[in-house]
Amino acid sequence: MMIRPTNDRVIVLVLSIALAAIEPGHAQSFTQTFGGPGAQDGVGAWPSPNGYRVAVRTHDSAPNGFKATLRTTNSTGGSLGATTWPMSGNTFIQDAVHTDDGDAFVIGSVMRAGSEKHDVFYSKVLADGTILWTRTPALSGSQQLFGGVALADGGAVFCGVAEEEGVHQPFAMRCDADGDTIWSHVEPSPTDAEAYAVATDGDHLLFTGRIATFGGHDDIHLFKTDMAGTPMWSTSIGGTATDNGRSIANVGDDEWLVAGWTDSYGPVDQTSQRRSFRACLLGINADGDTTWTRTLGDTLYDQRAYAMHRVSANEIYLAGERSTPFGSDAFIMRLAANGDPVWERALDLGREDRLSHIRWLNDGVIGTGWSFGEFGRQVLFVRRGPDGN
């Protein structure tokens, strides 16, 4: 069983006004962990009129123990209550795809009771916390959703992986505002591959993820379609070791930004003769050509960027983890769009910490993930101001 983990051209001023209307009193920074027995992962958060909504994947030891939960918090991130999706079998949510009007699509997969395959899961949640609808179409084979992008028409495009007879290939689909499927697409690949994120310029869709090489490691995988899901091109980018694309954003008419990690490039530690994993950024043009690359990190830690959110045409946020053989810390970075650092904050809360999702606000940033410490694996939910404090 495999479980993994808006149109970016909307004018920033308009988006800021829309967010300000639903973000009263959210200026206070916080670091919160919450959860019960078992394991809980935060897979995305967004503001509500009086606090925040946090989508949580939970697991306990009971049969069919994976559940999808929507938590409501106050303005300082304190948990106020939870609603669990009434699904039979196991539900594996992976991401919360935000819309410009304060709603969200919560996505992932379900494994129905008695079944050994995944079916896609996507659900529309309104700004007031109402679960408007949930769709679990049973397609041929097995599919999981890992990422998505909301569209101007009220629908969305999602991406992930399709499995047929043990072969994994990138999967994409589009739904309308009512959740009805418009199209689905499996991107052919010669080796094992997955899609983790998708972005749009309003006319095209660009996907990123990973593809296995014949040398036994992964490269960053990219493919492009039009809005009808018609393939345009696919390519892979990487070196002699592992490269992984985890997030993507459109940052101009002919410019895209991919974030992830690599140990193909960067300095080698002279003591261990090992090259650590480094967070990486790639500039990509509309034809899939790399225009520039940047790695972030040092030889003391392995550093992986799991999530990115564009602040403006000139700045981005990154979130992820930095790790050693003895544990990991979560991190948030604010960067210029060319990779120059503005600030970085590390969060050391337990033995292992990770932020896997991030969301820009008009007055800061929120991130979700997990923290493993003395109380087990719990949701990690943080907020920081524009200056990182």
Secondary structure as GFF3:
##gff-version 3
##sequence-region A 1 389
A	DSSP	alpha_helix	12	20	.	.	.	ID=ss1
A	DSSP	beta_strand	30	34	.	.	.	ID=ss2
A	DSSP	beta_strand	39	48	.	.	.	ID=ss3
A	DSSP	beta_strand	51	59	.	.	.	ID=ss4
A	DSSP	beta_strand	66	73	.	.	.	ID=ss5
A	DSSP	beta_strand	79	84	.	.	.	ID=ss6
A	DSSP	beta_strand	90	98	.	.	.	ID=ss7
A	DSSP	beta_strand	104	111	.	.	.	ID=ss8
A	DSSP	beta_strand	119	125	.	.	.	ID=ss9
A	DSSP	beta_strand	131	135	.	.	.	ID=ss10
A	DSSP	beta_strand	142	150	.	.	.	ID=ss11
A	DSSP	beta_strand	156	164	.	.	.	ID=ss12
A	DSSP	beta_strand	167	175	.	.	.	ID=ss13
A	DSSP	beta_strand	181	186	.	.	.	ID=ss14
A	DSSP	beta_strand	193	200	.	.	.	ID=ss15
A	DSSP	beta_strand	204	212	.	.	.	ID=ss16
A	DSSP	beta_strand	218	226	.	.	.	ID=ss17
A	DSSP	beta_strand	231	237	.	.	.	ID=ss18
A	DSSP	beta_strand	243	252	.	.	.	ID=ss19
A	DSSP	beta_strand	255	262	.	.	.	ID=ss20
A	DSSP	beta_strand	278	284	.	.	.	ID=ss21
A	DSSP	beta_strand	290	296	.	.	.	ID=ss22
A	DSSP	beta_strand	302	310	.	.	.	ID=ss23
A	DSSP	beta_strand	315	324	.	.	.	ID=ss24
A	DSSP	beta_strand	327	336	.	.	.	ID=ss25
A	DSSP	beta_strand	341	347	.	.	.	ID=ss26
A	DSSP	beta_strand	352	361	.	.	.	ID=ss27
A	DSSP	beta_strand	364	373	.	.	.	ID=ss28
A	DSSP	beta_strand	376	384	.	.	.	ID=ss29
###
